[in-house]
Amino acid sequence: MRCIVAVVALSAFMPVLAYAESPIKQVSFQPQVKGLGCLKPETIAMIKQLTDKIGPIQITSTCGGRHARRSQHYSGNAIDFRPRGTSARKAAAVAKTLDNVGGVGTYSNGIVHVDVGDRQISWHGHKRASRRYAYNR
């Protein structure tokens, strides 16, 4: 009986696991990032779509670390990344075209923020002053 329950539970997560594995080929991580385990399935799907369009990325932040209060990072809805095959500006432009992306931001150090939050918002600026440059799109 336990075996059947385990198989049913595992099969329910197989599509999520398939998505979790596919972007790994084009995703690298900075040392402080522990992987994609804390991210929601929608965020992982967004990473897959993004890497299919722009190529490899290096994720610099997921759920851990310090972020703004009520950040999408804390709920597993956001990543920060550095594009490896294109510019941050082009990566942000592509991210804005994806249907499931809510927020897109770029920072002066070449890092791009994307999230699958409800609000559609974009910004460019320094990490500390990014609210000053935010606007709805």
C-alpha positions in Angstrom: 0.0 0.0 0.0 2.8 2.4 0.9 4.5 1.7 -2.4 1.4 2.5 -4.4 1.0 5.8 -2.5 4.6 6.7 -3.1 4.3 5.9 -6.9 1.2 8.0 -7.2 2.8 10.9 -5.3 6.0 10.7 -7.3 4.1 10.6 -10.6 2.3 13.8 -9.7 5.6 15.6 -9.5 7.2 14.1 -12.6 6.3 17.0 -14.9 7.8 19.5 -12.4 10.9 17.4 -12.1 11.3 17.3 -15.9 11.2 21.1 -16.0 13.6 21.3 -13.1 16.2 19.2 -15.0 15.9 20.7 -18.4 17.1 24.3 -17.7 20.1 22.9 -15.8 21.9 22.4 -19.1 22.0 26.1 -19.7 22.1 27.3 -16.1 25.1 27.8 -13.8 25.0 29.2 -10.3 27.1 31.5 -8.2 28.4 29.7 -5.1 25.9 31.2 -2.7 22.9 29.8 -4.8 21.9 26.4 -3.7 20.0 25.4 -6.8 16.4 25.6 -8.0 14.8 23.6 -5.2 13.1 26.6 -3.5 11.5 27.9 -6.7 7.9 27.4 -7.7 7.2 25.3 -10.8 6.0 28.4 -12.7 9.4 30.0 -12.0 11.3 27.0 -13.2 9.1 26.9 -16.4 9.9 30.6 -16.9 13.7 29.8 -16.6 13.3 27.1 -19.3 11.5 29.6 -21.6 14.1 32.3 -21.0 17.1 30.0 -21.6 15.5 28.7 -24.8 15.4 32.2 -26.1 18.6 33.8 -24.8 20.9 30.9 -24.1 22.9 30.2 -21.0 22.5 32.2 -17.8 24.3 32.3 -14.4 21.8 32.6 -11.5 23.0 34.9 -8.8 20.0 34.8 -6.5 16.9 32.7 -5.9 15.1 32.6 -2.5 17.9 33.2 -0.1 19.9 36.4 0.6 18.7 39.9 1.3 16.0 41.4 -0.8 13.4 44.1 -0.5 10.6 43.6 1.9 7.8 41.5 0.3 10.2 40.5 -2.5 9.0 37.9 -5.0 12.3 36.1 -4.2 11.0 35.1 -0.7 8.0 33.2 -2.2 10.0 31.4 -4.9 8.7 33.5 -7.7 11.9 35.3 -8.8 15.5 34.9 -9.8 18.4 37.3 -10.5 20.8 36.2 -13.2 23.6 37.3 -15.4 23.1 36.4 -19.1 26.1 34.6 -20.7 25.2 34.7 -24.4 23.8 38.2 -24.7 23.6 41.6 -23.0 21.5 42.3 -19.9 19.5 44.8 -21.9 18.6 42.2 -24.6 17.9 39.6 -22.0 15.5 42.0 -20.2 13.8 42.8 -23.5 13.2 39.1 -24.2 12.0 38.5 -20.7 9.3 41.2 -21.1 7.9 39.3 -24.1 7.2 36.1 -22.1 3.6 35.8 -21.0 4.2 34.5 -17.5 6.8 37.1 -16.5 5.5 39.9 -14.2 8.6 41.9 -13.1 11.7 42.6 -15.1 14.5 44.7 -13.8 18.1 45.4 -14.7 20.9 46.7 -12.6 24.1 48.6 -13.5 26.3 45.6 -12.7 24.7 43.5 -15.5 22.3 41.5 -13.4 18.7 41.0 -14.5 15.8 40.3 -12.2 12.7 38.4 -13.5 9.7 37.2 -11.6 6.4 35.5 -12.2 4.5 37.8 -9.9 1.1 39.4 -10.5 2.3 42.9 -11.1 3.9 43.8 -14.4 6.7 46.2 -13.5 10.0 47.1 -15.0 13.0 49.1 -13.7 16.6 49.9 -14.2 18.9 51.2 -11.6 21.1 50.4 -8.6 20.0 47.8 -6.1 19.5 50.3 -3.4 17.7 52.9 -5.6 15.7 50.7 -7.9 12.3 51.9 -6.5 13.1 55.4 -7.9 13.2 54.0 -11.4 10.3 51.6 -11.3 7.3 52.0 -13.6 4.5 49.9 -14.8 4.6 48.6 -18.3 
